Amino acid sequence: MTVDPRGSALAAFAALLADPTRAAFCCALLDGRAWTAGELARSAGVAPSTASEHLSRLITGGLLAEARQGRHRYVRLASTAVATVIEDLAVFAQATAEAAVPTGAAAAPTADAPACDAPAPAGNAPAPAVRSAPRNLGEATRQSAEARARTCYDHLAGRLGVALADALLDHGLVTDRAGLAVTERGHHWLAAQAIELPPHAGRPGGRPVVRSCLDWTERRSHLGGALGAALCRTALDRAWVERIGTGRALKVTPDGCRALRELLGVEVS
């Protein structure tokens, strides 16, 4: 009997994410930045020694990449392909969990299924599985800001991300008739705005040109893939948006409000 080696590889990959702490680390890293081991330990509410063991497994397994600067150890998701897999699995897991809840019953958060686009917890609190009520004014303010605009790995999310997705579809720059794709008109528009997509996007082994990513606050899709990343990078480089503190929340600047209104008819509230 011949055993398909893909089964063993899939089982090994699944085992890396089967632990709630390792899953929480991967979800936290979907903000697209590098974290220290200590920051990840605090975010997941585990001891530094425990975090170090889990991080070593994730690095060895190829999900995380490590860099050292002085005495600090930084880790980030190994690639955009890893981020895409984590996003897809998180959306599928949450949708499956919600579908299993009887009609009229509230879905109970579980430590086994963190929602990767949900906000990262503050302090030593464990990462929640689904959106939870804020525990204090600071957390309520952060959640409100992230609901308006935030990063989801390297693309835009929240009401801003969904509004951009709607505008691109409405203007015929992106189509969803046979799966999401950038139209010819969309490629001309991108060139006119000097927004470049990587040359390998859409090719075998490359990143999808555009993909749908379920937004946890809006319960609708924003755009990921190479297009989503290019739009986010452009918005940051041209100061259309700016980061609020050290979190994922973004603030649309006056220049950004004008640019989005003039280019896509997006009104930012």
N, C-alpha and C positions, 0 to 999 in steps of 0.2 A: 504493500500500500504506500503510495507516494503522498507525502504531506506537503501541502502548499506552503512554502516558506513565508508567504505574505501573512498567513494567519498568525505565525509566531511574532512577526514584526508588529502586526496590529495589536496583539495582546500586550507586547512590551510597551508600545506607545500608550495604550489605554491605561496601563498600570501607573505610568508617570502622572496621569491626571486623576487617578482614582482616589488620591489622598486629598482631603479638604484643604489642608495647608498648602500643598503644592498647587492645587487649582486656584486658591486665593492669590498666590504669588503671581501666577500667569495672568489672572484677571487684572490685578493691580498694574502690571507692566503693560497693559493695553493702552496706557496713556501715552505710550511711545517714547518715554524717557528712561534713562538709566536710574536705578535705585541702588542704594547701599543695602547690604545684608541686614544692617540694623533697622533701617526704615521698613523693610519688608517684614522683619520680625515683629515690629511694633504694630504694623497694619493688620497682621494676622493674629496678634495676641499670643505669640509663642516666644519661648526663650531663644536668645541668640544662637545657642548651641544647636537647638532643634532646627532653627532656620538654616544654619550652615549645612546640616546633613541633607535637608531637602533640596537646597540649592545645588549641592554637589550632584545629586541625582539628576536634576533637571539639566544641568550643564553637560554631564556625561551623556545624557539621553538626546542631546542636540536641540532641546527646546529653548535654552537660554545661552547667551554668550556672556563671557566674563571679561572685565578689564580692571586693572589695578592702577590706582593713582595714589602714590604715597602709601599710607597705611590703610587706605580705604579700598574696599572691594565693591565694584559696581557690576550690576548685571542688567541685561535687557533681553527682550525677546530676540531670538537668534536671527529672524528674518521676517519679512512681510508675509511670507508663506505660512510661517508659524502663527503669526497674528491672525491671518485669515482662517486658519483651522480652529483656533481658540474661539474666535468670534462665532463661527458657524456652529461649533459644538455647543457653545453657551446658549445661542438662540434656540437650537434644537432641543436642548435639555430643558430649558425653561418652558418652551411650548408644550413639550411632552408632559412635564409636571403639571402644567395648568389644565391640560386636556384630561388628565386623570382625576381632577377634583370634581366631585359631583356638583351638579347645578345648584347654585345657591350657597354652596359652601365656600369658605375663604381658604385660599391657598396658604398653607403654613410654611414659613421659611424653614429650610433645612440647610445644615452646614455642608451637605454633600453636593449642592448644586448652586454655586455662586453665580450671580448674574453679572457677566463681564462688562457690560456697558453701564452698570449701576455705579454710583459714586463710591469712591474708596472710603473706608471708615476712618474716623479720626482716633488719635490716641492708640490705646491698646485694645479697642473693641474688635471682635472678630468680624470678618467681612460678611455682610448679610447676603442671603440667597436671593431675595427680591427686595424691591424698594420698601423701606420701612419708614415709619413716622419719625421726624427729627426729634432728637432727645433734648435739644437746647436751641437757643436763638442762633448761635453761630452755625450749627449744623443746618438749621432751616434756611439761613441766608445762603449757605454754600449750595444746598440742593436747589434753591430757587435760581441761583446764578447758573448752575450746570444745566438746568432745564431750559434756560434761555439759549445758551450757546456753550459748547464745550468741544474738546477733542475726544475722538474715539480712535485710539491708536494714532494714526497719522491723517485722519480726515475729520470733517466737521459734523457735529451731532447736535442734538437738542432742536429747539424750534427753528434755529437758524439753519441747521443742516437739512431738516425736512423742507423748509421753505426754498432752499436752493435746489433741492431735488425736484420739487414741484415746478419751479421756474424753468429749469433746464428741459423738463419734459414738455411744459406748456409752449415753450419757444421752439420746439422741434430740434433742440440741440442734442438731446438724448431721446431714444425711442425704446419702448418696452413691448413692441409688437411681436417680436420673436426672441424674447430675452433682451436684457439691457444692452444697448450698444450706442456708441457715439455716432451720430449721423454725419453725412458729408457737410451739412450746414454747421454742425457742431465743431468739426475739425477746422473749418474756415474761421469760426468765431474764436476758437482757442488760439489760432495763429494770429488773428487780429489783436488779441489781448496779450500776445507774447507769453502764453501759457503753454509750456512744453510737456508732452508726455514722454516717458522714457522709451527709447526705440525698441526695447525688447518686450514692451507691454503687449499682451495678447498673443504672444508667440509661445510655442511649447516650452515649458519650464519657466516662462515669465509670468509676471503678475497680470491678472485680468485687467482689461482696459477700464471697465466699470462694473461694479457689482452692487447688489442691494445689501444693506445692513440694517437690521431691525433696531429701531431707536427705543430704548427702554422707557423714556419719559413720554414720548409722543405715541408710542405703539403703532408707528408707521415707519416707513423706510427712509433712511438717508443714503447717500451714495459713498461707497468705498472704492477700492481698486485704485489703479493708477490715476484716474480722473479725480477721484475724491482727494487723494494725496496731493495732487498738483494744485487743486483749488485751495486746499488748506494751507499749503506752503506759500502760495501766492498771497492769500489773505494776511498771513503773518508777515511775510517779507515787505508787503506794501502798506503795512500798518492799517489794514482794514479792520483787523481784530488785534487785541492784545491780551496777554494772559493776566488773570487775576490771581495774584499771589503765586504760590507754588503748586496749586491744584490744576485740575483739568478745565476749569471754568474759563470762558473767554468773554471779553467785552467788545462789542462792535463800536468802533471809533466814529466820530463825525465824518471823517473821510470815507470810512467803510460804508456808512449809511448812504452817502451820496453815490459812491461807486456801485453799490448793489442795486440802488434804485435806478440809476441811469443805464446800467448794463443789462439788468435782468428784471427790472420792475419789482424787486423785492423791497417791501417796506418793513423795516426792523422796528419792532415796538420796544 
